[in-house]
Amino acid sequence: MNKRKNQSKKLPKLNIRSLAMIGLIMYFGFALIGQQSALHASDAEITQLEEKIAVAESQFAEVEEMETISQSDAYIEKVAREKLGLVLPDEIVFVDVTGQ
């Protein structure tokens, strides 16, 4: 009767190879999870940097456009008239003295 009790409670023996394989599988599983989280963080950073690059390129295009426009004669004349109050030599200037 004692033999039967011992036989029913026996657990399979784990040898060193089995333990080593289980340990390796667990190690690679944890390493894979860690790499996935690092990869996800890198992807988020890349997306953020790409957005910053797009904004910077847009601003650069605006600056180039303003530089091109500011070198034209029409723009220079417009600024001289509006901001500096200058007129061409052959123009007649009317001044409103009533102040209205």
C-alpha positions in Angstrom: 0.0 0.0 0.0 2.9 2.3 0.7 4.2 1.7 -2.8 1.0 2.9 -4.4 1.0 6.2 -2.5 4.6 6.9 -3.6 3.9 6.0 -7.2 1.0 8.4 -7.4 2.9 11.3 -6.0 6.0 10.9 -8.2 6.9 13.9 -10.3 8.8 13.6 -13.5 12.5 14.3 -13.0 13.9 17.4 -14.6 17.4 16.9 -15.8 20.0 19.7 -16.3 19.4 19.9 -20.1 15.6 20.5 -19.6 16.3 23.2 -17.0 18.8 24.9 -19.3 16.4 24.9 -22.2 13.6 26.3 -20.1 16.0 29.0 -18.8 17.1 29.9 -22.4 13.6 30.1 -23.6 12.6 32.4 -20.8 15.7 34.5 -21.3 14.9 34.9 -25.0 11.3 35.7 -24.3 12.2 38.5 -21.9 14.8 39.8 -24.3 12.2 39.8 -27.1 9.7 41.8 -25.0 12.4 44.3 -24.1 13.5 44.8 -27.7 9.9 45.3 -28.8 9.3 48.1 -26.2 12.6 49.7 -27.3 11.6 49.4 -30.9 8.2 51.0 -30.2 9.9 53.9 -28.4 12.3 54.4 -31.3 9.4 54.4 -33.8 7.6 57.1 -31.8 10.8 59.2 -31.7 11.3 58.8 -35.4 7.7 60.0 -36.1 8.2 63.0 -33.8 11.4 64.0 -35.6 9.8 63.6 -39.0 7.1 66.0 -38.0 9.7 68.5 -36.8 11.5 68.1 -40.1 8.3 68.8 -42.1 7.6 71.9 -40.0 11.2 73.2 -40.5 11.1 72.5 -44.3 7.8 74.5 -44.5 9.3 77.4 -42.6 12.4 77.3 -44.8 10.2 77.4 -47.9 8.3 80.5 -46.5 11.6 82.3 -45.8 12.9 81.5 -49.3 9.6 82.8 -50.8 9.8 86.0 -48.7 13.4 86.5 -49.8 12.4 86.2 -53.5 9.4 88.5 -53.1 11.4 91.1 -51.1 13.9 91.4 -53.9 11.3 92.4 -56.5 10.8 96.1 -57.4 7.1 95.9 -56.8 7.6 94.8 -53.2 10.2 97.5 -52.5 8.0 100.2 -54.0 5.0 99.0 -51.9 7.1 99.1 -48.7 8.4 102.5 -49.5 4.9 103.9 -50.1 3.2 102.2 -47.1 5.8 102.3 -44.4 8.1 105.2 -45.3 5.5 107.5 -47.0 7.7 108.0 -50.1 6.3 108.9 -53.5 7.7 108.9 -57.0 9.1 112.3 -58.3 6.3 112.8 -60.9 3.4 112.0 -58.5 1.1 114.6 -57.0 0.4 114.2 -53.3 -2.9 115.4 -51.8 -3.0 116.1 -48.1 -6.3 116.2 -46.2 -6.0 119.2 -43.9 -9.4 118.7 -42.4 -8.1 115.8 -40.3 -11.1 113.6 -41.1 
